[in-house]
Amino acid sequence: MSLGFFLIAIAQEQPVDSLIRVESPFESINENEFPGAILYLRNAGKQVYVQHRGIEMYCDKAVFYKESNFIKAIGNVRMNQGDTITMNSKYAEYNGRNQKAFASGNVNMRSPESTLQTDTLHFDRVRQQAYYRSGGTVRDTASTLKSRVGRYFMRDKKYQFLDNVVVTNPEYVINSNHLNFYSDSGHAYMYGPSTITGKTSKVYCERGFYDTRADEGYFVKNSSIDYNDRNVRGDSLYFNRGRDFASGVNNIKITDTINNSVIKGDYAEVFRAKDSVFITKRAVAISVQEQDSVYIHADTLMVTGKPENRLVRGFYDARIFKKDLSGKSDSIVSRQTTGLTKMIGSPILWNGVSQMTGDSIFIQSNVQTEKLDSLRVFYNAFIVNKDTTGGFNQIKGKELTGFFKDNELSVVNIDKNVEHLVYLRNEAQELIGIDKRTSGRVLLEFEDGELVLDTYYNEAKGTTFPPDELPVNARTLRGLNWRGDEQILSYNDLFKGKSIPKQIKIQGLPLPVKEDDFFSKEDLENLNENSELKKEDLENRKEDQIENIEGTGDN
């Protein structure tokens, strides 16, 4: 039977544009081995050529079933769709009735943007989709992507990878159970528990975007970034690998895993290479200690330096709180490794019932015991506490040095130009006099916050007045400014008098589109009896569906 006669016979049965067309150097019929089929073979110089509605296929051997318009291609198979898609395999079959193809054996499908390697591949020409669930590998210009299940949407140049997804790049590895990848842009969308692991960082998210070519990403659900010694969490995180930079919006929590400290706020920037963190909007730095944690709040916080020499700086209305001590100043600088905290710019400090002010205040803690050790007030030092009658015990001088015992002031030295006004009481706590004097220096000793001994040096002058002999307007030293109503007594008091900043509305990431199943009921009905496929090969298995792979729901 000649090739020309064969084509005429087919043309009498079906419309010309629906026919599979075959060209071959050799053709034969073998009813014993291939009943109802025509066998085509290549020669030394030319392969079998197959064409149908814009698709071309080359192979060493073809078995064509003309009645059902179905063909099998065997050996060195190459299938071309225009100039955009080329597929190579050991075996392929094609159904001209529904334009469905199946390939197996070292399948390699190439597009201008990427290459797919798998063992078995289904190809739907009508919907322009390819599908595998036997494991596949995709390579583009920047990365290699592997998964157990994969689907390629050719019109959108989009891959949907499911189950054991691994993206490998020289700089990082992505692991996920659901990842959508756009081969033209290199953009990846991750759904469900996913990680991006690099040499100096690890990102976790349950919904996120990553540009595999620009090395930057955006993550919006249960997201975190680990930087060896820091963990960053927040409602929305941005990450740029090349700049060693990350930022976060809303409910940010940055944990220093080496120094056991935490920073919170609603906006943060992290510069890994510079060991620097900037955080604002209700910003709080927490030094977690076994006995008594320390909280520093300011409009803006910066944490800088290597872990062994890390510095916390708070700017603009800075505040500090721990169980036995609290204060305010324009700025606060604290170094956890040395235990030194500096309050600069109109500082005020409360310890028990005592209020202290000055031009600047330095507080020294014992880093081993985590207890207060000492403090120094430089210039215009003023210590005051309220007496039960409504008056104030006041001592002022140029400089103040205090020492703590069990986190309470025990001994205080005040030097230079000392002025002193103290209400004196007997054991029954009855007021017996008001002591007012000046000296060059005074040593004070306290018990339970009460003054029990004062010793004056260097030309002490003054008088103890009976209570009714010292006028009320003479009972106040110049510079007294009692601010007891501002005392910070709890964590929430750190924010007293401040409005709650409005959180930024986060631009979310789209949920994955629920695609139609790849296989349909018609595929089962149209499965050719001569196909190498079985009906179970065309079933949409539950274990291959998105909702059974992600491992978490998206809200």
Secondary structure as UniProt FT lines:
FT   HELIX           3..13
FT   HELIX           16..18
FT   STRAND          21..23
FT   STRAND          26..28
FT   TURN            31..33
FT   TURN            35..36
FT   STRAND          38..41
FT   STRAND          48..52
FT   TURN            53..54
FT   STRAND          55..59
FT   STRAND          61..65
FT   TURN            66..69
FT   STRAND          70..81
FT   TURN            82..84
FT   STRAND          85..95
FT   TURN            96..99
FT   STRAND          100..110
FT   STRAND          115..124
FT   TURN            125..128
FT   STRAND          129..132
FT   STRAND          136..139
FT   STRAND          144..147
FT   STRAND          149..153
FT   TURN            154..157
FT   STRAND          158..169
FT   TURN            170..171
FT   STRAND          172..182
FT   TURN            183..186
FT   STRAND          187..198
FT   STRAND          202..211
FT   TURN            212..215
FT   STRAND          216..221
FT   STRAND          223..226
FT   STRAND          230..234
FT   STRAND          236..240
FT   TURN            241..244
FT   STRAND          245..256
FT   TURN            257..260
FT   STRAND          261..271
FT   TURN            272..275
FT   STRAND          276..287
FT   STRAND          294..304
FT   HELIX           307..309
FT   STRAND          311..322
FT   TURN            323..324
FT   STRAND          325..335
FT   TURN            336..339
FT   STRAND          340..344
FT   STRAND          348..351
FT   TURN            352..353
FT   STRAND          354..357
FT   STRAND          360..365
FT   TURN            367..369
FT   STRAND          372..386
FT   TURN            388..389
FT   STRAND          392..405
FT   TURN            406..407
FT   STRAND          408..425
FT   TURN            427..428
FT   STRAND          431..447
FT   TURN            448..449
FT   STRAND          450..457
FT   STRAND          461..465
FT   HELIX           467..469
FT   HELIX           472..474
FT   TURN            478..479
FT   HELIX           484..486
FT   HELIX           492..495
FT   TURN            496..497
FT   HELIX           521..525
FT   TURN            529..530
FT   HELIX           535..538
FT   HELIX           542..544
FT   HELIX           546..548
//
